[in-house]
């Protein structure tokens, strides 16, 4: 299962990750895929208060979390390709 692969890769990379559900009313670019039955993984931090509002600016991006999401996403793509 996709979630287990992500959690396994995160552990190997030393990245804290957990499986969870989206907060009620939340959505994203992945939502239509999920509705269509396509497995999805959504990488995020825990701060959602400024998403899609005027305060949603590059300065609020946590560089460490972004690096971790990229590393984890790359590992996942590599593992799926094998």
KAUR-V612914 format. One record per backbone hydrogen bond with DSSP energy under -1.0 kcal/mol. CO is the residue of the C=O (numbers start at 0). NH is the residue of the N-H. Records with the same first field share a line. If there is no record, write none. Layout:
CO->NH / NH
This chain:
0->4
1->5
2->6
3->7
4->8
5->9
6->10
7->11
8->12
9->14
22->25
27->30
29->33
30->34
31->35
32->37
33->36
47->50
49->52
52->55
54->56
56->59
57->60
61->65
62->66
63->67
64->68
65->69
66->70
67->71
68->72
69->73
70->74
71->75
72->76
73->77
74->78
75->79
76->80
